[in-house]
Amino acid sequence: MDTRPKVSSLLNRMANYTNLTQGAKEHEEAENITEGKKKPTKTMLTAISMSAIATNGVVPAGGSYFMISRALGPEFGGAVGLCFYLGTTFAAAMYILGAIEIFLVYIVPRAAIFRSEDALKESAAMLNNMRVYGTAFLVLMVLVVFIGVRYVNKFASLFLACVIVSILAIYAGAIKSSFAPPHFPVCMLGNRTLSSRHIDVCSKTKEINNMTVPSKLWGFFCNSSQFFNATCDEYFIHNNVTSIQGIPGLASGVITENLWSNYLPKGEIIEKPSAKSSDVLGSLNHEYVLVDITTSFTLLVGIFFPSVTGIMAGSNRSGDLKDAQKSIPIGTILAILTTSFVYLSNVVLFGACIEGVVLRDKFGDAVKGNLVVGTLSWPSPWVIVIGSFFSTCGAGLQSLTGAPRLLQAIAKDNIIPFLRVFGHSKANGEPTWALLLTAAIAELGILIASLDLVAPILSMFFLMCYLFVNLACALQTLLRTPNWRPRFRYYHWALSFMGMSTCLALMFISSWYYAIVAVVIAGMIYKYIEYQGAEKEWGDGIRGLSLSAARFALLRLEEGPPHTKNWRPQLLVLLKLDEDLHVKHPRLLTFASQLKAGKGLTIVGSVIVGNFLENYGEALAAEQTIKHLMEAEKVKGFCQLVVAAKLREGISHLIQSCGLGGMKHNTVVMGWPNGWRQSEDARAWKTFIGTVRVTTAAHLALLVAKNISFFPSNVEQFSEGNIDVWWIVHDGGMLMLLPFLLKQHKVWRKCGIRIFTVAQLEDNSIQMKKDLATFLYHLRIEAEVEVVEMHDSDISAYTYERTLMMEQRSQMLRHMRLSKTERDREAQLVKDRNSMLRLTSIGSDEDEETETYQEKVHMTWTKDKYMASRGQKAKSMEGFQDLLNMRPDHSNVRRMHTAVKLNEVIVNKSHEAKLVLLNMPGPPRNPEGDENYMEFLEVLTEGLERVLLVRGGGSEVITIYS
């Protein structure tokens, strides 16, 4: 019976889909999205990118985290999501500290618990007050959020009304100042601003009982309160004390002084450039209003930015919105347009109505600590004070509402295991545990107590989030992902890229050290998620980018064959499965991992005998088994299962079809068929020989591991021992390269390399050893060298190879003694296609074809040497043909003579070696000699614990040239 859903049922479920937390009735009632209208962003670029992502499908709870993680993957999503969560949490602390500062400074100053008469200790006392009251406010706000989001939304309406009234009061006050500016005097000494906190009158003298006496100001600048015999500050003597209007009004023309920037260093006296002043220096006096911190554009950006981080306020609560795809773009963009106008117009109005010395007076020292904006507003300064207080309280509530939901969304995705507990919630969907953690982190920000220290922290985290939102939009647009179909059309990848670059620049412009800390934190989270192995697959943009990069690289690989110095073994590991679909020789994978060390291509292949339609389930199960084994053995690669009617056909299909384009295997790794003599079924060893023939026909290298169960595991490490290489014929350099690659792994690192080469009696063994040492020196391979002398008849089994034999190898070693000019001339001959010496068997089935096979490779052999090798080859052909054709008139002893002699020498020299590498002859042309060929290899390797038979692919794999 077909259990697939009907179209009508599917459409009904999709139409009635809701992204709200099921069972959260109060969430369904929460439709207020105006919180995003309070805090605009500096630019529209991030909002445009976010709108495009938000309208590209359903956005459940998590907002910005959901967007980034689904666009860039779980690693980026988790890292940036957690950073944004920390930023939002610290924002809550900042807003609460701001509310407490307004409360204690402007609303109820007498409520301060800690006080100090000492001016130096006054700031410390204020910090303690903010810690105490901030903690109390935090507990109160957490209780409100805990009760439910609908109460936060009800408070939000009240807070919004206060903000709107405050903004209108500022505009009204600015208009009123044009014809009736408020009385707001500022005391000046020359052009220098004086603090009004300790002076009684803005004058050097004052009248008491019709007598002129010195004012307090006189005492601050003179060493005596008497007019006579007093020594006064030189600047104080030569300049008059005057009072100017701090808020001259819109019609005063003060905007001309405030139009351009004038950044001052810390400790500089705030001056009015247009005021009269004598050209004397005088001494620095604490009664002047001084710059409290060195100002610059970058510093002001860092201070201003936290006040405009509300761009994500709506997206953070996407799970509470009826239609997030519609609400987020409209609400965010309208909020930015509205608040951008309010901010910019207020900046212009302040510059046109207020004196520059007052604007630069951060703590209001010159105006008795009064709130300047409150004095400008109409009808009362309390409108601004109350509005600011409720605005910061509302922003804190919004942050405490959004941050836990963001953390809950991250925890529910289960990409960071230790956060799993914070994914739980109350029955109505409220993230209780996430709220408690948020409160604890916010308390840390409140204990810091300084807004100047808290603000840069959250700025970095917000900017990083905005950066990745822009990156996600740009990436999806450039990749043209089929699922990228946002309803919001007014975006472009260039705008997103510009927004991303701006965010990155602002991070380092605002505070480069905080930026580095934020990047390091995000990087650590990223690596942790990657290490834990995030199993989420969301079809992210990074995967799409990887696919595009892989496609580009594969097309580039098609342009030509790899150069010799770029050659590395790209493995196809052939595994055999038992009846229960378990791998028979898992150490074959272990050896592959040691040989590759995570580099290059590794394909693990196996064959299931049967019918594909009937055995598809078994193939999937076997594939999972092999993948788990690959993970356990730390083999980084791909798994390929083939179902075929016959095992030999399946292996042939694997060898032919594995890989893609230029990313294909060049080496086949397989195990030796142990127990083939005792087996009544000859298919095992016949399959082995068939695989050797197919590998040879495909011009692939072949590695056959004998006694694979004795090979070391990845946890074993040899503290001593040798890897012995028996270089009997030149096989493209595979025998030289393999031990070098193995020694890169910790298991084989402490093993030495010994290279044994076989010389004929007429060769000069001493000179051969010297030449071979020189050759290894140029190959940059450290190894001991030994030359073993044997009769020509003792190694006749190897002379049937169509490759270099003893004579040609000797010529190669003698080549090392050529002059540089001669070597360069020889190197030019690598382009001669006839210089290619194809590795194959005289008795191979494709003898006629391979005789004329040509390939462009990088070798150091001349055509003359090749002709000489052919002559030498013809001499030894007849003897080996007799060996492999198993003629009845030859005894077994005579047929195995070569194998026995070679084995005696190898065992004598290498019986204690940790691994023996040996040239592997190819199989005979006549299949009747297959069993004798197996006997030959068996006898050849008898008595050796670990053997790796190596057969080259016919091309050079190692070179002396740079």
N, C-alpha and C positions, 0 to 999 in steps of 0.2 A: 504493500500500500504506500502510495506517495504521501510523505508527511510534510512536504514543503508547503509553506503558507500560501493561501490564495492572494491574488493581487488586491482584492477588496479589503481583506483583513489587514494586509500590510499598510495600505493607504490609510485605513482608519487609525492604526496605531501611530503612524507617522504624523498624521494631522493633529492628533490629541497629545503629542509628545510635549512634556514640560521639563525644563531644566531645573525646576525648583526641587528642593529636598522634599521627598514624599512625607506627608504627615505633618509638615510644618505649616499649619494653618496661618499663623501670624506672618510667615514669610509671604504667603500668597496675598496678604493684605498690604504688604509693604510695596508701595508703588512710587515712593518719593525718590526721585533721582536728582534732586536739585543740589545735592551736596557737591557735585562736580562744578557748580557755577560759582563756588566761592573762591576757588584757588586756581588761577590760570597758569599756563606754562609760558616759558619765555618765547617759545616758538610754536608754530602750528605743525611743524614737520612730523614730530612724533605722534601727534593726534591724528594726522592723516594716515600714517602707517598703521596705527592702532585701529582706526576705523575700517581700513581695508581688511585687516585680519579678523576683526570682530564680526564683519558681515560675510565672512567666508565660512559659514556653518554655525552650528549651535555652540554657544559659549557657556558651559556650565559654571559652577562655582570655581573660583580661583582666578578669574579675570586674566590679568597680565601673565601670571604663571602658566595658565592653561594655553594661552596664545603662544608663548615662547616655547614651551615644552613640546607642543604638537607641531610647531614649525621647525624647531632646531634640534629636537631630540631630548630624551630624559636627562642626559648629562648637563647640557646647557640649561634646560628648563629647571632642573633641581638647583643648580648653582646660582643662577640668577634669581630664581624664585625665593630661595632662602635669603639671599642678600636683600631682595626687595622687601621680604617680610621683616628683616631686621631694621631696614630703613623706615618702614611704616611704623614699627614698634617704637623706635627712637623718636619718630615724629610725634607720636602720642606724648612721650615724655617732654618734648620741646614745647608742644602746645600747652601742656599743663603748667610747665615752668613759666611760660608767658602769661598765663592766666593768674598765677600766684604773684608774679611781679606787678601786674596791674592792680591786683587786689591790695597788696601791701604798700605800694608806693602812692597810688592815686585814690583808692577807695577807702580803706581803713588802715592808715599807717599805724594807728595805736594798737592794732592787733598783733604787731610784731612781738614774738616771744623773746628773742635775743636782741639785745641792744648794746651799743658801745659808744661812749663819748669820744673815744680816740678815732680820728678820721682814718687812720691806717687799718684799724680793726673793724671798721664799720662794714666793709664789704664782706668780710668773713662772717660777721653776724648775720648779714642779709642772706648769705648762702645757707646758713643753718636754718633760718626761717623758711627758706624755699624748700629745703629738704623735708621739714616737718609738715608744712602745709601741703606740699606736693604729694607726699605719701597719703595724706588724708583725702585729698582730691582724687587721687588715683583709685583708692578703695571705693569711694563713692561712685565714680564713673564705671568701675568694673561691675558693681552691683546693678547699675542701670542696664548695662549691656547684658549681664547675666539674666536679668528678668526677661528681656526679649528685644528683638530689633525693632518692633513696632513702637516701643517707647522712645527709642533713639530717634526714630523718624518723626514722632510727635514733637520732641524737643527740637529737632532740626528746623521745623517750621518757625518756632519761636526765635531760634538763633538767626535764621535767615532774615526775619523781619527786623531784628536789631541791626544787622549788618546793612540792610537797605536804608534804614532810617539814618544810620551813621554816615553813609555815603552822601545821602541827600543833604544832611546837615553841613557837610564840608563844602558842597557846591553852593549852598545858600550863604554860608559864611564868607566864601570867596567873593561872591557877588556883592554882599553887604560891605565888604572891606573897601570896595572901589569908591564908596562915598562916605562911609563911616567906619574907618579902621578901628579895631579895639585898642584900648590903652595897654601897651605891652612894652614898658621901657627896658632898655639894655644900657648898662653903665660902661662907658669907654674911657680909657686913658690913652689919649692920642688916638691911634687907630687900633689899639689893643683892647680885647674884650676882658672885662673884669667879672669875677665871680660875685654873685649877689648873696651868697649864703651867709657871709660873716660881716658884711658892711652894713652900716645903719643908714647912711645917705650917700647918694652918688655925688660926692663933693669932697674936696680936700679939707674943708672946714665946715662948721655948722654954728648956728646961733642958739645960745642958751642964756636966758635972762639978759637979752640985749648985749651979750658978749660973744665974740667970735672965738671959738675954740677948735682945736684939731679934731677931725673925725676919726673913726676907727681906721679908715683908709690911710690916713696920715701915719698912724702908728704902724701899719703894715709895711710902709715903704721908708719910714724914717726910724732912726735908732732912739728917738725921744719923742714924748708926747708934747713937748714944749716947742714953740716956734723958734725960740732963740737957742743957739748952740746945738741945733739938731743936724745930724748928717743924714741926708736923704739920698735915695736912688737917683742917679743922674737923669734917667728917662722920666722919672716922676717929677723932677724939678722943671724940665724943659717942655712938658706937655700938659695940656689942660684936661680936666675930667669933664666929660659931657655925657648927656643921656640921649640916646637915639630911640626911634620907634622900632621895636623888634618886628612888628607886622605893619609895614607902611601901607599895605593895601594894593589892590590890583592896578590902580591908576598911578602908582608911584614910579614906575619905570625901573624898579629894582631888578627886573629880569635881565637887564643888560649886564649886571655884575655876576649874576648866577648862571649865565648861559653856558659858560665854558668850564671845563673841569679844572680843579685846583687841588691836587692830592698833596698831603702834607705828611712829614715824618712824625713819629711818636715824640711827644714832648714839645712840639712846636706851638708857639702862642697863636691862637686864632685871631686874625686881624681883618679889618675892613679896608680893602685897598684904596677906596675913594676918600677915606677920612684923612684929615690933616695930622701930620706927625713930624716931630723933629728928628733929624737924622743922627740920633745917638742910640747907643746899644742898650745901656743899662744892664741890670742883672735880672736873672730869672726869679720870679716871685710866685709863690704858690697861690696868690690871689688872682693871677691870670687864669683864664680858661685855656687849658692845654688840650692838645690832641692826644687821646688816650691810646691810640694804636696807629701804626703806620698805615696809611690808606693807599689803595691803588685800585685800578679797574678790576683786577682779578679778585682782590679781597672783597670788594663790594658785590661782585657776582656771587661769591661764596656765601656772603651774608644774606643776600636778597633771595637766592635760589630756593631755600627751604620754604619760603612763603608762597611759592608757586608750584608746589609739588602735588597739587590736588588733581592733576590731569588723570591719575589712575583711580581716583576715589570712586567713580562710578563703576569702572571695570572690576575693581576688587570685590564688589558686591554683585557681580553678574548673576550669581545664582538666585538673588532676591528680586531680580527684575523680570517683569512679565515677558518682555521681548528685548533681550539684550542686544540682538543684532540691530534693532532700530534705536533703542535708547542710548547705547554707548556712543555711537557716532554723533547723533544729534545733540545729546546732552553735553558731550565733551567739547565739541566745536563751538556751540553757542556759548558755553561757559568761558571758553578761551577768548572769544570775540568780546564778550561782555566785560570780563575782568581785565583784559588787555586795555580796553578803552578806559576803564576806571583807573587803572594804575598809571597809564601814560598821561591821562588828563590831570590826575592828582599831582604827578611830578611837575607838570607844567604850571599848575596853579600854585603849588608851594614855592616854586622858583619865582613866580610873578608877584607873590604877596608877602613873602617872608625874607628877612635879611639873611644873607649868607652866613654871618657869624652865628645866627641862631640855628640855622640848618646844620651847621657843623658841630654844634654843642650837643653831644650825644646824651649827656645826663641832665641837660637843662640847668647847668650851674649859673648861667647868666640871667636866668629868669626865675630864680627861686625854686627851681625844680618843677615848675608848672608844665603841663602837657601842652606843647605848642599847637598841635593840630586841634586839641580841644578848645584852646583860646580862639583859634581862627573860626571854628564852626559856630553855627547859629541854630538854635537860640541859646544853647548852654553847653559848656565843656563836658557836662555829665553825659550828654548823648554819646559822645565819642568814647568816654571811659566805659560806660555800661556796654556799648556796642562792641568795643574791643574785647571786653571781658567775656561776653557771651560768645563772641566769634571764636576765640581761642578754646573755650570750653566745648563748643560744638565740633571744632576740628579735632580736638582730642577724642571725643566720643566716636567720631567717624573712623579715626585711626584704630581705636580699640575694637571697633566693629569689623573693619575690613581685615586687619592683620590676622586674627584667629581663623577666619574663613580661608585666608590664603594658606596658612599653615595646615589647616585641615585638608585642603585640596592636595597639597604636597604629600601629606601622610597617607591619604587614601590611595594615592598612586603607588605607594609602597616601593618607591625607588631608593628611599633612605630608611633602612630597617629600624634603626633605633627611634625614629619618629612615628612608628606605627601607632603607638598609644594615643597620639594626638589626633588621630583620625576618628576617634569615637566621639559621640555627641549625645545630648539629651534626646528624649523621645520626640521633642519638637524640632530637632535638627540643630540646636545651638551647640557650637563646638566648645564644650565646657573645659576639657583639659587644655585645649589650645589657648583658650582665654586665660587660664591660670598661668601658663608659661609666658604669654604675652605680657601679663601684668608683672611677672617677676623680672623680665628683661626691661620693661619700661621703668621699673623701680630703680634699676641700675643707672639709667639715664637721669632719673630724678636725683639720685645720690650724687651724681656728678655736679648737678645744680647749676652749672654755668652754661648759658645758652650759646656762648661763643665756642665752647668745646663740643657741645652736642650737635650743633647745626652742620659742621663740615662732615660729620660721620654719616648722617642720613643723606646729605647731598650726594656723596659718592655712590651710595647704594641706589638711590633713585636714578641718577645719571646712567649707571650701569644697566639698570632695567630698561630705560628709554633707548639706550644704545642697541640692545638686543631686540627690542621691538622693531626698530628701524631695520636692523640686519635681517630679521625674519621676513619682513615685507619685501625688502630688496631681493633676497634670495629666492623667495617663491616667485616673484615676478620675472626675474632673469631666467630661472629654470623652466618657466612656463609649465609648471606642474598641472596635469590634467584636472586635479581637484581644486585648483586655484581659480575660483569663480566668485570673487567678492561682489556683493551688490553695490558697495560704495565704489564709484568709478573714478573719483577725482584724486587719483594717486599716480605716482610714477616712481620707478626704481631710483631715478636720479635724486628725487626729493628725499627718499628714504636714506640713500647713501649720504646725502648732505646732512640729514639729521643725525645719522650715526657718527659722522666725522665731527659734527659740532659737539655732541655729547662727550666724545672721547677727548676733544680739545678742552672742553670745560672742566672735565675731571682733573686734568693736570694743571690747567690754568688756576683753578680755585685752590687746590692744595695737592701738590704732586706726591707728598708723602702719604696723605690719606688715600689718594688714588692707588698708590702701590699696595697699601694695606688691603684695600677693598679687592683689588685684582688678585692678590695672594689668597685671600679668604675664598673668593669665588673659585680660584684654581684648585685649592685643596678640596673643596666640596665636589668639584667636577671629577677630580681624580678618585675621590672616595667612591662616588657613584659608579664610575667606570670600573674600579677595582671590585666592587661588590657585584658587578655584572648586571647592569640594569636590563631586565628581560622585557621591558616594554617596547613594543614596536608600533609607532604611531605614524609611520610613513613620513618622517620628518624631512625637512629641507636639506639637512646635512647628508642624509642618505641619498637624496637626489643629487646633491653636489658630488658625492663620491661616485655615483653612477656616471655622471657626465665626465668627471675626471678619468674614470676607468675607461670609458668609451674613447676619449681622446687619446689616452695612453696606448690602448690596444690598436687604434688606427695608426699611431706613430710606429708601433712595433712591426706593422705590416710593410713598412717602407724598405726593409732590407734585413738580411740575416745579422745576428749579433756578432760583434767583433770578439776575437779570441779572449781579450782581456776582460770582457764583460760576461764571459761564459761562467755559469755556475750550474750545478746539477738541479734541474727542475724535475722533481720526482713524481713518478707514478708508482705507488706502493701497492702491489697486488697481494691481497689478504685472502686466506682460505677460511671458510666458515664450516663449522661442524653441523650435525643434524639439528642442534638446538639453536642455530644461527649465532653461535658464539665464535669469536676469533680464535683460531687454533694457535697462532704464534703472535701474541701481542708484543713480544720483544722486537718484532720487525718494525713496529711503529716507534718503539723506544729508540732503535738505531737510527731511524729516519729523523727523529727530533734531534738527536745528537749530531747528525751530519748537517742538518739545516740550520740549527740554532735560531729558528724563527725567521730565517731569511729566504727569499725566493718563493717559488711555487711548490706546493705539495698537494698531490691528489691521491686520496686513498680509495682504491677501487676493489670491488669484489663482484663475484658472479653467483647468482642463484639459478640453479638448473630447473627449468620448468616452463610453464606458459605464463606470459605476462598478465593476462586477464585473471588467471587463477591464483597467481603468486604475488599480486601487487601488495597485499597486506603484509606478507612476509618480507618483501623488499623494504617497505617502510620501517618495519620493526628492526630489520638488520641494519638499516641506515642509522637509526637512533642508537643502536648498540655501538656501532663503530664511532659515531660522533662522541658518545660518552667516553669511549676508550681514548679517542684522540684528545679530548679535554684532559683526561687523567694523565696521559703521557705528554701533555703540553705540545702537541703537534698542531701547528697553526696552518690550516689548509682546508681542503674541500673533500667531500665524500661523494663517490659516484657508484651507484649500484646498478647492475645490468641483469635482467632476467633473459636467459637464452636457453634454447633447447639443448645445446651441448656446451660443456664447460670451455672447450677450446675456442668455440665460436664467440662466446661471451668475452673471453680474454682478448681475442683479436679485435672485437668491437671496442673494448676499452682502450687498447693501444692506439687504435685508429682515430677514435672520436673524442677522447678526453681533451679538455682545454678549449680555448677560444682564440681564434686568430693567431697572433704572434705569441700569446700567452699559453703555450703548450708545453707539455713535458718533453724533456730530452733524455731522460734516464728512467729506466724501469728497475724497480727493486723487488726482488722476490726471494723466497726461501728455497732451500734445497729440499727435494722430496725424500725425507728421511724414511728409512725402511723400505725403499723401493725394491731391494733384492728379495725381501721376505714376502712382499705383497703378491697375492695371486692375481690382482687386478693390475694389468700393465698400463691402464689409462693414466695413472698418476705421473709416471715418468715420461710417457709419450706426450702428455700435455705439457710437461716441463720443456722437452726438446722442441715441441711445436711453438711454445712461447719464445724460446731462444731464436728460432728461425724467423718468427714474425717480427721480433725486435730488430734483428739484423736487416730484414727487408725494409723496415721503416727507418733505417739509419739512426737508431737510438742506442745510447749506451745502456749496458746491462750490469747490474750488481746482484750477485747471488750470494746470500749469506748462508753458510753451512754451520750447523750446530747453533742455530740462532737462540735456542733456549739458554745457552751458556754466555750469551752476550750480556754485558753489564746493564743494570737498570740506571735510571737517572739519579738515584740517590747514592749509588756506589761511586767511589772515586779512587782511581788507581794512584797510589802514592809513588809508584816506580814502575819500571817495565818498559817495553819497547813495542812500537808498531813496525813490523817488518814488511818491507816491500820487495817482492821478487820480480825484478824488471827483466823479463826474458825477451819480450818483443816490445818495440815502441808502439804504444796503443793510443796515440793522441795526447799523452800526458796525464791521463786519468789516474794512473798509479801514483804520480807525483802530487796531484792536487788533493786527492781524497784524504790522505793522512794529515795534510795541513788543515783541511776543513774540520776534521774530527778533533784536532787539538784545540780548536776554538771553544770546545765544550769542556765544562769543568770535569767531566768524567775522565777524559783522555788528556787533560792539560799537562799533567806531569810526566806523561810518557815521552820517551825519545823516539826518533825516527831512524831506522836503519834501512839502507837501500842495498840490496844484493843484485848484482848484474852478472850474467854468465858470459864467459869468454871462451873462444876456441883456443886450442893449444897453440895455433900459429899467431894469435894476437899477443900484443905487448900488454900484459896485465897491469904492470906498474903505470904505464902511460894512460891506460884506460881509466884506472882509478883516479889519476890526477885530472884527467879530462872531465870525468863525471863530477868530481868535487868542484871544478870550475863552473860546470854547467849548473849545479845546484846553487852555487854562489850567485850566479846571475839570475836565477829564479827566485832568489831571496828566501830559500828554504834551508833550514838548518837540519842536517842529517849526517849520520855516519855512513861511510861508503865502504863496500867490500866487493871485490871481484872474485868470482868462483870459476875455476877452470873445469871444463867438461869436454868430452869428445863430441864431435858433431852428431854422431849417431845417437848420443844420449838425449839430445833435445830435438830430434827430428820431428817429433809430433807437433812442434810449434811452427815449423818452417813452411807449412802449407798456407799460412796466413798471407793474404795479399797486403802486406805492410812491411815495415822495416825489420829485418832480422839482424843477426849479430854484425854482419858487415855494414849494413846501413846505419845501425846504431853507432858503430865505431866511427863511421864517417861523420855522423852528427856531432860526436864528442870532439873529433878532430877539428870540426868547424869552429869550435870555441877558441882555437888557437890562431885563427885567421886574424889578419890586421883589421883595424877599424874600417879602412877603405874597402877591403874585400867583403867584410860583413855587410856594409851598407849596400854594396853591389848585389850581394846575395839576397838581401832583404827586398830589393826591388823586384825580384823574381817571384814574389808571392802572388803577383797578379796573373802569373802563368797558370791557366786552368789545368794544363797537363801535369802540373806538379802535385796534384791531389792524389794521394795514395789511399785508395778506398779499403777500409777494413771489412773483410768478409771472408767466407770460407771458400777454398778452391772447390769444395764439394757442395756449395750451396745451390739451391734450385735456380736461382737467377744469375747463374755464372756468366752467361753471355751478356746479360744486361749490365751487370756491375763492372764488366771489363772496360766499358766505355764511359762509366759514370764519372761525371766531373762536377766539382763543387768549388765555389770561391771561398777559400779559407786562407788563414794567415800562418804560413809555415816557413821554414828556413831551408827547404830542400830544393835542389835544382833538378832539371829534367834529366840531366846526365845520371844523377844518383838514382833517379827513379828507374831508368833503363837498366842500370846495374842491378837494382833490386829484383827486377823481373828475371834477369839471368840467373841470379842466385836462387830465386824461388823455384825455377824449373828443375834445378838439380835435386831439390828435396821433395818434389811432388810425389815421385813414384813410391818412395818408402812409406810415406804416411797413407797413401791411398791403399797400399796393401794392408796397413794396420786397421783402417776403418772399414774396409769392405769385408772383413772376416772371411778371407779365403780359406777353404777347408784344409789346404796344405800347409798352413801355418799353425804352430802350437800357441796355446794361451800364454805361455811364458814369453815367447818371442813378441806377441802382440802387446804385452804389458811391459816390455823391457824399458821403454822410454819413461813411462809413469813411475815404475819402481825406482829407476836411477835418480830421477828428479826428486821423488819423494824422500829418498835416503838423504840427499843433500839438504833439502829444505828442513826436514825434521831434525837433522844434526845441528843445523844453525839456528833454527827458530822454534825449538820445542818449548821454550819458556816464554815466547813472545805473547803479549796480550792480544794481538791480532795480527794475522798474516794476510797480506794482499797479494794476489797472484793473477797473472794473465789467464783468461779463460778462452781456450780454443773454441772455434765454432763447430757445429755438428756436421757430419758428413753429408754428401749429396745423396747417397743411397740410403733410404730409411732402414734397410736391412742391417746397417752398421750402427743403429741407434743404441742398442743395448751395450755394444762394445764401447761406444762413446761414453755412456754412463759409467761403465766399469773403469774406463781410463781416468775420468775425473774423480771417481771414488778412491782409486788407488793413489792418485796424485796427491790427494789431500788427507790421506789416512794418517792418524797419529797426531793431528793438529787440533787444538781445542776450539779455536775460533778462526774461521777462514772466510775471506770475502773474495769471491771470484769476480774479476773485473773484465768487462769486454767493452771497448770503446765504440763510439758511434761513427768513427771514420773521419772526424775533424779534430783539429788541434784545440785543446781546451786550456792550455797554459802557454805563456810566452815569456821570453826574456826581455822583451821590449817594453818601454814605459807606455 
